[in-house]
Amino acid sequence: MAEIEIAAFSKKCLDRRIATIEELSKEAIACAKKRNSDRIKIEWRFTTVKARKKLKRHYEIVWKVIKEDLPILKKQLVRILAEFKGEV
């Protein structure tokens, strides 16, 4: 969703040179307010089920990291923090 919003912002607000950061900020706020007031919706081209099926291999990698690697990283972080505090 973020990429879609950035693309919309680029097309509508960044199609010209903006001289100052203040002007860019005003343009960004105005663009966001307009999109929100127009209640722009994203037209998804796939369903949640299809997305999960297609991205399954990525989910499997993430779950592997969470199950296997995260506890190890937690132990290492606790040890590092203890060393930092001078407790070891």
N, CA, C and O atoms as CSV, one atom per row, in Angstrom:
chain,resi,resn,atom,element,x,y,z
A,1,MET,N,N,0.823,-1.189,0.000
A,1,MET,CA,C,0.000,0.000,0.000
A,1,MET,C,C,0.869,1.255,0.000
A,1,MET,O,O,0.541,2.241,-0.659
A,2,ALA,N,N,1.961,1.217,0.729
A,2,ALA,CA,C,2.837,2.388,0.787
A,2,ALA,C,C,3.371,2.745,-0.593
A,2,ALA,O,O,3.427,3.918,-0.963
A,3,GLU,N,N,3.765,1.719,-1.356
A,3,GLU,CA,C,4.283,1.971,-2.703
A,3,GLU,C,C,3.230,2.609,-3.595
A,3,GLU,O,O,3.549,3.471,-4.413
A,4,ILE,N,N,1.989,2.196,-3.445
A,4,ILE,CA,C,0.901,2.763,-4.237
A,4,ILE,C,C,0.705,4.232,-3.878
A,4,ILE,O,O,0.538,5.076,-4.758
A,5,GLU,N,N,0.726,4.531,-2.585
A,5,GLU,CA,C,0.552,5.913,-2.148
A,5,GLU,C,C,1.718,6.796,-2.599
A,5,GLU,O,O,1.516,7.943,-2.995
A,6,ILE,N,N,2.925,6.260,-2.536
A,6,ILE,CA,C,4.099,7.021,-2.994
A,6,ILE,C,C,3.996,7.296,-4.487
A,6,ILE,O,O,4.317,8.393,-4.943
A,7,ALA,N,N,3.549,6.299,-5.249
A,7,ALA,CA,C,3.392,6.491,-6.698
A,7,ALA,C,C,2.352,7.566,-6.999
A,7,ALA,O,O,2.557,8.407,-7.874
A,8,ALA,N,N,1.236,7.534,-6.271
A,8,ALA,CA,C,0.192,8.547,-6.470
A,8,ALA,C,C,0.719,9.930,-6.125
A,8,ALA,O,O,0.474,10.899,-6.843
A,9,PHE,N,N,1.441,10.007,-5.024
A,9,PHE,CA,C,2.030,11.286,-4.598
A,9,PHE,C,C,3.004,11.794,-5.660
A,9,PHE,O,O,3.002,12.978,-5.999
A,10,SER,N,N,3.827,10.899,-6.178
A,10,SER,CA,C,4.805,11.292,-7.199
A,10,SER,C,C,4.131,11.844,-8.450
A,10,SER,O,O,4.566,12.853,-9.005
A,11,LYS,N,N,3.071,11.180,-8.888
A,11,LYS,CA,C,2.380,11.617,-10.104
A,11,LYS,C,C,1.678,12.954,-9.924
A,11,LYS,O,O,1.693,13.794,-10.824
A,12,LYS,N,N,1.063,13.154,-8.761
A,12,LYS,CA,C,0.253,14.359,-8.575
A,12,LYS,C,C,1.030,15.535,-7.998
A,12,LYS,O,O,0.705,16.688,-8.279
A,13,CYS,N,N,2.042,15.258,-7.202
A,13,CYS,CA,C,2.711,16.351,-6.500
A,13,CYS,C,C,4.153,16.580,-6.926
A,13,CYS,O,O,4.696,17.663,-6.710
A,14,LEU,N,N,4.769,15.595,-7.515
A,14,LEU,CA,C,6.187,15.728,-7.836
A,14,LEU,C,C,6.441,15.787,-9.334
A,14,LEU,O,O,7.515,15.411,-9.804
A,15,ASP,N,N,5.453,16.258,-10.080
A,15,ASP,CA,C,5.613,16.331,-11.525
A,15,ASP,C,C,6.276,17.631,-11.962
A,15,ASP,O,O,6.344,17.936,-13.153
A,16,ARG,N,N,6.763,18.392,-10.989
A,16,ARG,CA,C,7.443,19.657,-11.274
A,16,ARG,C,C,8.491,19.914,-10.204
A,16,ARG,O,O,8.523,19.235,-9.178
A,17,ARG,N,N,9.338,20.885,-10.445
A,17,ARG,CA,C,10.371,21.231,-9.472
A,17,ARG,C,C,9.747,22.001,-8.321
A,17,ARG,O,O,8.975,22.935,-8.538
A,18,ILE,N,N,10.075,21.615,-7.114
A,18,ILE,CA,C,9.595,22.318,-5.923
A,18,ILE,C,C,10.825,22.931,-5.261
A,18,ILE,O,O,11.780,22.228,-4.929
A,19,ALA,N,N,10.792,24.236,-5.075
A,19,ALA,CA,C,11.983,24.987,-4.691
A,19,ALA,C,C,12.436,24.782,-3.248
A,19,ALA,O,O,13.638,24.727,-2.984
A,20,THR,N,N,11.505,24.669,-2.322
A,20,THR,CA,C,11.905,24.597,-0.914
A,20,THR,C,C,11.270,23.401,-0.221
A,20,THR,O,O,10.275,22.843,-0.685
A,21,ILE,N,N,11.868,23.025,0.893
A,21,ILE,CA,C,11.326,21.914,1.676
A,21,ILE,C,C,9.974,22.300,2.270
A,21,ILE,O,O,9.103,21.448,2.445
A,22,GLU,N,N,9.801,23.574,2.579
A,22,GLU,CA,C,8.524,24.045,3.123
A,22,GLU,C,C,7.406,23.895,2.093
A,22,GLU,O,O,6.301,23.455,2.412
A,23,GLU,N,N,7.715,24.268,0.859
A,23,GLU,CA,C,6.739,24.132,-0.224
A,23,GLU,C,C,6.418,22.659,-0.473
A,23,GLU,O,O,5.262,22.304,-0.702
A,24,LEU,N,N,7.438,21.804,-0.430
A,24,LEU,CA,C,7.237,20.368,-0.596
A,24,LEU,C,C,6.323,19.832,0.515
A,24,LEU,O,O,5.428,19.027,0.262
A,25,SER,N,N,6.563,20.287,1.727
A,25,SER,CA,C,5.738,19.856,2.855
A,25,SER,C,C,4.282,20.267,2.665
A,25,SER,O,O,3.371,19.473,2.898
A,26,LYS,N,N,4.069,21.510,2.240
A,26,LYS,CA,C,2.699,21.992,1.986
A,26,LYS,C,C,2.026,21.182,0.875
A,26,LYS,O,O,0.856,20.816,0.985
A,27,GLU,N,N,2.775,20.909,-0.189
A,27,GLU,CA,C,2.238,20.124,-1.304
A,27,GLU,C,C,1.863,18.711,-0.850
A,27,GLU,O,O,0.809,18.190,-1.214
A,28,ALA,N,N,2.735,18.107,-0.057
A,28,ALA,CA,C,2.486,16.746,0.422
A,28,ALA,C,C,1.237,16.705,1.291
A,28,ALA,O,O,0.405,15.809,1.146
A,29,ILE,N,N,1.106,17.662,2.186
A,29,ILE,CA,C,-0.068,17.719,3.066
A,29,ILE,C,C,-1.334,17.934,2.245
A,29,ILE,O,O,-2.344,17.269,2.474
A,30,ALA,N,N,-1.283,18.853,1.295
A,30,ALA,CA,C,-2.451,19.128,0.454
A,30,ALA,C,C,-2.836,17.890,-0.365
A,30,ALA,O,O,-4.018,17.573,-0.504
A,31,CYS,N,N,-1.845,17.206,-0.895
A,31,CYS,CA,C,-2.090,16.001,-1.689
A,31,CYS,C,C,-2.737,14.918,-0.825
A,31,CYS,O,O,-3.697,14.277,-1.253
A,32,ALA,N,N,-2.221,14.711,0.379
A,32,ALA,CA,C,-2.766,13.701,1.291
A,32,ALA,C,C,-4.196,14.050,1.696
A,32,ALA,O,O,-5.066,13.181,1.734
A,33,LYS,N,N,-4.434,15.329,1.998
A,33,LYS,CA,C,-5.796,15.749,2.380
A,33,LYS,C,C,-6.772,15.510,1.236
A,33,LYS,O,O,-7.893,15.050,1.458
A,34,LYS,N,N,-6.347,15.823,0.005
A,34,LYS,CA,C,-7.219,15.630,-1.152
A,34,LYS,C,C,-7.543,14.146,-1.347
A,34,LYS,O,O,-8.700,13.786,-1.563
A,35,ARG,N,N,-6.524,13.290,-1.270
A,35,ARG,CA,C,-6.763,11.841,-1.439
A,35,ARG,C,C,-7.670,11.313,-0.337
A,35,ARG,O,O,-8.532,10.471,-0.586
A,36,ASN,N,N,-7.474,11.807,0.884
A,36,ASN,CA,C,-8.320,11.364,1.996
A,36,ASN,C,C,-9.751,11.865,1.841
A,36,ASN,O,O,-10.701,11.121,2.081
A,37,SER,N,N,-9.908,13.129,1.437
A,37,SER,CA,C,-11.264,13.664,1.285
A,37,SER,C,C,-11.996,13.007,0.110
A,37,SER,O,O,-13.216,12.843,0.143
A,38,ASP,N,N,-11.242,12.636,-0.923
A,38,ASP,CA,C,-11.841,11.930,-2.068
A,38,ASP,C,C,-12.097,10.454,-1.756
A,38,ASP,O,O,-12.722,9.742,-2.542
A,39,ARG,N,N,-11.609,10.012,-0.607
A,39,ARG,CA,C,-11.767,8.628,-0.147
A,39,ARG,C,C,-11.297,7.633,-1.220
A,39,ARG,O,O,-11.995,6.683,-1.576
A,40,ILE,N,N,-10.083,7.900,-1.716
A,40,ILE,CA,C,-9.477,7.047,-2.744
A,40,ILE,C,C,-9.261,5.648,-2.164
A,40,ILE,O,O,-8.745,5.498,-1.057
A,41,LYS,N,N,-9.655,4.646,-2.912
A,41,LYS,CA,C,-9.485,3.261,-2.475
A,41,LYS,C,C,-8.555,2.538,-3.436
A,41,LYS,O,O,-8.457,2.880,-4.615
A,42,ILE,N,N,-7.884,1.545,-2.909
A,42,ILE,CA,C,-6.991,0.727,-3.725
A,42,ILE,C,C,-7.803,-0.412,-4.328
A,42,ILE,O,O,-8.537,-1.105,-3.625
A,43,GLU,N,N,-7.664,-0.596,-5.626
A,43,GLU,CA,C,-8.337,-1.693,-6.306
A,43,GLU,C,C,-7.362,-2.863,-6.374
A,43,GLU,O,O,-6.516,-2.918,-7.266
A,44,TRP,N,N,-7.479,-3.791,-5.440
A,44,TRP,CA,C,-6.575,-4.937,-5.398
A,44,TRP,C,C,-6.875,-5.860,-6.570
A,44,TRP,O,O,-8.034,-6.062,-6.929
A,45,ARG,N,N,-5.838,-6.411,-7.156
A,45,ARG,CA,C,-5.991,-7.295,-8.311
A,45,ARG,C,C,-5.931,-8.764,-7.924
A,45,ARG,O,O,-5.979,-9.644,-8.784
A,46,PHE,N,N,-5.827,-9.023,-6.639
A,46,PHE,CA,C,-5.789,-10.397,-6.176
A,46,PHE,C,C,-6.451,-10.474,-4.805
A,46,PHE,O,O,-6.596,-9.467,-4.111
A,47,THR,N,N,-6.846,-11.672,-4.433
A,47,THR,CA,C,-7.493,-11.862,-3.138
A,47,THR,C,C,-6.444,-12.202,-2.086
A,47,THR,O,O,-5.299,-12.514,-2.412
A,48,THR,N,N,-6.844,-12.138,-0.837
A,48,THR,CA,C,-5.953,-12.508,0.258
A,48,THR,C,C,-5.503,-13.958,0.114
A,48,THR,O,O,-4.337,-14.278,0.345
A,49,VAL,N,N,-6.423,-14.824,-0.265
A,49,VAL,CA,C,-6.099,-16.247,-0.435
A,49,VAL,C,C,-5.036,-16.429,-1.520
A,49,VAL,O,O,-4.074,-17.173,-1.329
A,50,LYS,N,N,-5.208,-15.754,-2.649
A,50,LYS,CA,C,-4.235,-15.865,-3.736
A,50,LYS,C,C,-2.879,-15.290,-3.320
A,50,LYS,O,O,-1.833,-15.842,-3.662
A,51,ALA,N,N,-2.907,-14.188,-2.587
A,51,ALA,CA,C,-1.653,-13.577,-2.121
A,51,ALA,C,C,-0.915,-14.513,-1.179
A,51,ALA,O,O,0.299,-14.683,-1.291
A,52,ARG,N,N,-1.650,-15.123,-0.247
A,52,ARG,CA,C,-1.019,-16.057,0.693
A,52,ARG,C,C,-0.424,-17.259,-0.038
A,52,ARG,O,O,0.654,-17.739,0.311
A,53,LYS,N,N,-1.131,-17.733,-1.044
A,53,LYS,CA,C,-0.638,-18.878,-1.820
A,53,LYS,C,C,0.644,-18.497,-2.559
A,53,LYS,O,O,1.616,-19.252,-2.559
A,54,LYS,N,N,0.639,-17.327,-3.186
A,54,LYS,CA,C,1.792,-16.893,-3.957
A,54,LYS,C,C,2.995,-16.573,-3.069
A,54,LYS,O,O,4.136,-16.839,-3.447
A,55,LEU,N,N,2.742,-16.005,-1.896
A,55,LEU,CA,C,3.820,-15.572,-1.009
A,55,LEU,C,C,4.151,-16.588,0.081
A,55,LEU,O,O,4.898,-16.283,1.011
A,56,LYS,N,N,3.601,-17.787,-0.032
A,56,LYS,CA,C,3.768,-18.813,0.990
A,56,LYS,C,C,5.235,-19.061,1.333
A,56,LYS,O,O,5.594,-19.189,2.504
A,57,ARG,N,N,6.072,-19.128,0.311
A,57,ARG,CA,C,7.485,-19.425,0.575
A,57,ARG,C,C,8.137,-18.332,1.427
A,57,ARG,O,O,9.032,-18.615,2.223
A,58,HIS,N,N,7.691,-17.098,1.262
A,58,HIS,CA,C,8.236,-16.012,2.083
A,58,HIS,C,C,7.752,-16.136,3.520
A,58,HIS,O,O,8.521,-15.932,4.459
A,59,TYR,N,N,6.488,-16.468,3.690
A,59,TYR,CA,C,5.954,-16.658,5.033
A,59,TYR,C,C,6.697,-17.776,5.747
A,59,TYR,O,O,6.991,-17.664,6.938
A,60,GLU,N,N,7.006,-18.858,5.030
A,60,GLU,CA,C,7.717,-19.981,5.627
A,60,GLU,C,C,9.086,-19.550,6.135
A,60,GLU,O,O,9.515,-19.980,7.206
A,61,ILE,N,N,9.767,-18.714,5.384
A,61,ILE,CA,C,11.083,-18.220,5.796
A,61,ILE,C,C,10.951,-17.366,7.058
A,61,ILE,O,O,11.739,-17.507,7.993
A,62,VAL,N,N,9.966,-16.492,7.078
A,62,VAL,CA,C,9.757,-15.627,8.245
A,62,VAL,C,C,9.453,-16.461,9.477
A,62,VAL,O,O,10.021,-16.218,10.542
A,63,TRP,N,N,8.571,-17.437,9.351
A,63,TRP,CA,C,8.227,-18.275,10.507
A,63,TRP,C,C,9.418,-19.086,10.975
A,63,TRP,O,O,9.572,-19.312,12.175
A,64,LYS,N,N,10.265,-19.531,10.057
A,64,LYS,CA,C,11.475,-20.260,10.440
A,64,LYS,C,C,12.370,-19.365,11.289
A,64,LYS,O,O,12.878,-19.789,12.327
A,65,VAL,N,N,12.555,-18.144,10.849
A,65,VAL,CA,C,13.386,-17.200,11.600
A,65,VAL,C,C,12.796,-16.955,12.981
A,65,VAL,O,O,13.515,-16.956,13.981
A,66,ILE,N,N,11.489,-16.747,13.032
A,66,ILE,CA,C,10.836,-16.476,14.322
A,66,ILE,C,C,10.999,-17.670,15.264
A,66,ILE,O,O,11.326,-17.498,16.438
A,67,LYS,N,N,10.770,-18.872,14.751
A,67,LYS,CA,C,10.811,-20.062,15.608
A,67,LYS,C,C,12.229,-20.450,16.007
A,67,LYS,O,O,12.476,-20.798,17.162
A,68,GLU,N,N,13.171,-20.392,15.049
A,68,GLU,CA,C,14.504,-20.931,15.294
A,68,GLU,C,C,15.533,-19.871,15.673
A,68,GLU,O,O,16.277,-20.047,16.638
A,69,ASP,N,N,15.581,-18.804,14.940
A,69,ASP,CA,C,16.659,-17.834,15.114
A,69,ASP,C,C,16.385,-16.792,16.187
A,69,ASP,O,O,17.316,-16.324,16.843
A,70,LEU,N,N,15.138,-16.426,16.375
A,70,LEU,CA,C,14.818,-15.373,17.326
A,70,LEU,C,C,15.238,-15.703,18.754
A,70,LEU,O,O,15.811,-14.838,19.417
A,71,PRO,N,N,14.983,-16.922,19.267
A,71,PRO,CA,C,15.437,-17.232,20.628
A,71,PRO,C,C,16.956,-17.120,20.782
A,71,PRO,O,O,17.449,-16.674,21.819
A,72,ILE,N,N,17.696,-17.529,19.741
A,72,ILE,CA,C,19.154,-17.433,19.778
A,72,ILE,C,C,19.574,-15.970,19.811
A,72,ILE,O,O,20.447,-15.584,20.587
A,73,LEU,N,N,18.950,-15.165,18.968
A,73,LEU,CA,C,19.270,-13.735,18.940
A,73,LEU,C,C,18.934,-13.069,20.270
A,73,LEU,O,O,19.660,-12.186,20.725
A,74,LYS,N,N,17.845,-13.488,20.887
A,74,LYS,CA,C,17.447,-12.927,22.178
A,74,LYS,C,C,18.518,-13.222,23.224
A,74,LYS,O,O,18.894,-12.335,23.991
A,75,LYS,N,N,19.012,-14.465,23.262
A,75,LYS,CA,C,20.063,-14.828,24.217
A,75,LYS,C,C,21.313,-13.989,23.984
A,75,LYS,O,O,21.935,-13.512,24.933
A,76,GLN,N,N,21.677,-13.812,22.716
A,76,GLN,CA,C,22.860,-13.023,22.388
A,76,GLN,C,C,22.674,-11.568,22.811
A,76,GLN,O,O,23.603,-10.945,23.326
A,77,LEU,N,N,21.489,-11.034,22.597
A,77,LEU,CA,C,21.215,-9.655,22.963
A,77,LEU,C,C,21.274,-9.474,24.484
A,77,LEU,O,O,21.823,-8.484,24.966
A,78,VAL,N,N,20.716,-10.422,25.237
A,78,VAL,CA,C,20.765,-10.360,26.701
A,78,VAL,C,C,22.213,-10.373,27.168
A,78,VAL,O,O,22.586,-9.628,28.073
A,79,ARG,N,N,23.032,-11.228,26.544
A,79,ARG,CA,C,24.447,-11.303,26.915
A,79,ARG,C,C,25.165,-9.987,26.608
A,79,ARG,O,O,25.946,-9.497,27.424
A,80,ILE,N,N,24.903,-9.427,25.451
A,80,ILE,CA,C,25.542,-8.168,25.056
A,80,ILE,C,C,25.135,-7.039,25.999
A,80,ILE,O,O,25.974,-6.239,26.414
A,81,LEU,N,N,23.853,-6.975,26.337
A,81,LEU,CA,C,23.395,-5.932,27.257
A,81,LEU,C,C,24.010,-6.100,28.636
A,81,LEU,O,O,24.356,-5.116,29.289
A,82,ALA,N,N,24.149,-7.350,29.083
A,82,ALA,CA,C,24.775,-7.609,30.377
A,82,ALA,C,C,26.227,-7.148,30.354
A,82,ALA,O,O,26.705,-6.543,31.314
A,83,GLU,N,N,26.933,-7.434,29.254
A,83,GLU,CA,C,28.323,-6.982,29.114
A,83,GLU,C,C,28.390,-5.464,29.112
A,83,GLU,O,O,29.284,-4.874,29.718
A,84,PHE,N,N,27.463,-4.850,28.445
A,84,PHE,CA,C,27.427,-3.391,28.358
A,84,PHE,C,C,27.233,-2.773,29.745
A,84,PHE,O,O,27.839,-1.753,30.074
A,85,LYS,N,N,26.380,-3.408,30.549
A,85,LYS,CA,C,26.122,-2.914,31.894
A,85,LYS,C,C,27.220,-3.315,32.879
A,85,LYS,O,O,27.219,-2.859,34.022
A,86,GLY,N,N,28.155,-4.163,32.447
A,86,GLY,CA,C,29.238,-4.599,33.306
A,86,GLY,C,C,28.854,-5.715,34.261
A,86,GLY,O,O,29.498,-5.894,35.295
A,87,GLU,N,N,27.817,-6.464,33.931
A,87,GLU,CA,C,27.347,-7.529,34.803
A,87,GLU,C,C,28.040,-8.854,34.546
A,87,GLU,O,O,27.886,-9.797,35.322
A,88,VAL,N,N,28.804,-8.934,33.460
A,88,VAL,CA,C,29.456,-10.205,33.123
A,88,VAL,C,C,30.916,-10.133,33.481
A,88,VAL,O,O,31.650,-11.100,33.278
